[in-house]
């Protein structure tokens, strides 16, 4: 990890404000080279987010007026639905831009169905952003429950939804 580039950014609040993300919003970042690639788990993430959004479990844990904002990057945009606020950064070529996105986020999501040691988890952690991930490949060695993020028990929508709710309930706003 290039820690001269991937480090917490001092202008986090200004970045969020420039993107229309409020202090009570939960900014979740996710992406892959191509979000349509099945093994990267974009569809799993979207289904988990849909479940926690539609049944009100997520909104109940946020401060009044807070909302979920999904920031995506990669060749193809992550799917969305009416009412889900999204930011689409497209293909991110420069490390400095990715570091800004990761530093501004509250949580980086790695919903992989199969993976080794994805760099995005290491980059997010270097930026001071915890991760939510599935327990596949090397992710359990990178993402430690309660210290560097949360792990979904399975690569299933309800398990990922439960992990997201656990993060918001227990760790939202941790310094």
Secondary structure, DSSP 8 states (H G I E B T S, - for coil): --TTTSS--TTHHHHHHHTT--TTSEEEEEE-S-TT-GGG-HHHHHHHHHHHHHTSHHHHHS-TT--EEEEEESSS-----TT-EEEE--S---HHHHHHHHHH-SEEEE--SS-SS-HHHHHHHHTT--EEEES-TTHHHHS-BTTTEEEESSSSHHHHHHHHHHHHHHHTT--
